[in-house]
């Protein structure tokens, strides 16, 4: 019998995924010569427009909303991820493979089927290779979160 409730597994994999994606965003923005906060702030563009990507400092208006939006989106994808894994123990390789698949689906949905105003907005700050790395970081975090939540 599964010891960890589904909602807790979703919270763990989604939160770990969000944190690793955020760490990647901060570092990759800096590598790209931008303020690290711009990659977080840009996700608030759904509320403030594309100018959100130009805000170089941390603030409640852009950074908190950008982080919160990304965190909520990662929790949304974690619902499907955890459902795909099913109940019970999960080998690390399976957790990672399913997380990579879910991350790829998230990227496709985010940038092919979502109206521009509601995409993550990372394209305003990062190139495609860096954006791919952010989705990969999300996958690693989700896999780590699920393994942590399901440890016996």
N, C-alpha and C positions, 0 to 999 in steps of 0.2 A: 504494500500500500504506500502511496505517495505521502511523505511526511510534510513536505512544504506545499502549502496551498498555491493554486494557480496564480492568484493575484500577487502573492509574494514573489513567485518566480518571475512574473512579468515586471514587477517593480525592480527586482534585482538586475535582470538582464537589460531592461530598458535604461535604468539609471547608470549602470556600468558603461553601457554603450554610449549614452549621452556624455558621460565624463571623459571617456577616451576620445570621442569625436571632438569635444570642446578643447581638450589638450592639443589635439592635432591642429585644430583651427588656429589656436593661439600661436603655435610654433610655426606653422606654414605661412601665416600672414607675415610674421616677422621675417622669415626667409625670403618672402616676396618683396620685402622692403616696405611693408605697410605696418601700421600700428597693430599689435596683436588684437586689440579690441575691435578693430574694423571687421574682422571675420565673424565675430559674435554679433556686433551691432547690425551688420547687414541683414541678418535674419529678421530684424524688426521692420524691414522695408514694406511688409504687408500693411503696416499701420502708418509709417512715416514717409513712404516713397523711397526711391533709389538714393536719396541724399543720406539715408541711414548708413550706407556703406562708406561715407566720407567722414563719419564721426570718429576721431582718433582716440577718444578717452572713454573710460568706463563711466556710465551713468545709469540711473534707474530707467529712464525713458527708453534708451536703446539697448543697453547691455542686459538689463534684467528681462526685458521683453524678448530680446533675441534669444537669450539662454532659455528662458521659459518656453518659448515657442519650439525651439529645437528639442528640449527635454520632452515636451508633450508629444512631439512627432516621433521621437525614438521610443517612447512608451507605447504609442500606437503600433509601430512596427513590431515591438516586442510581443504584443498580443498574438500576432500571426506566427512569429518565431516560436514562441512557447507552445502554441497549439500544434505546430508542425513537429516539434520534438516529442510530443506526447508525454505520458506519465512515466515515472520511474527513473532509474539511473540512465545517464547518457554518457557514452564514451567521449572523451575530449575531441577526437577527430570528427565525430558526428556533429557535436555541438558547433565546432568551427565551420564545417561544411555547410550546415543549415544556415548559420549566421552569415556566411559569405553569400549564399543564395538570396537570403532575405535582404541583405544590404544591396545587392545588385537590383533586386525588384524595387526597393525603395528609391534607388537612384533613377531608374527608368521611369517610375511613376512621378517622381519629383520633377524631372526635367523633360519628360515627353508628354505627360498627360495632365499635369497641374498647370493652371493658368499662371502666367509669369509673376503676377503679384503675390502668389502664394507659394512660390518655390523657396528653397532655403536662401537664395540670394547670394550664395558663395561665389557665383560667377562674376560678381561685381568686384571681388577682391582677389580671387585665386584663379589660376589656370586649371585646365581640365585634369592634368596629372595630379595636382594638389587636391582637387575635389575628389578624385578617385581615392587618394590616400585617406581622406577624411572618412569616406564610406568604409574603407578597409579598417580603419581604427574603430569605427562603430561596430563592425563585425567582431573584431577581437574582444572589444568590451562586452558585447552581448554574450559571446561564448564564455568569457570569464565569469560574467555575472550568473549565468545559468549553472555553471559548474560549482560556483560558490554556494548558490542557493540550494543545490541538490546534494551537497556533501552529506555524507552519512555520519 
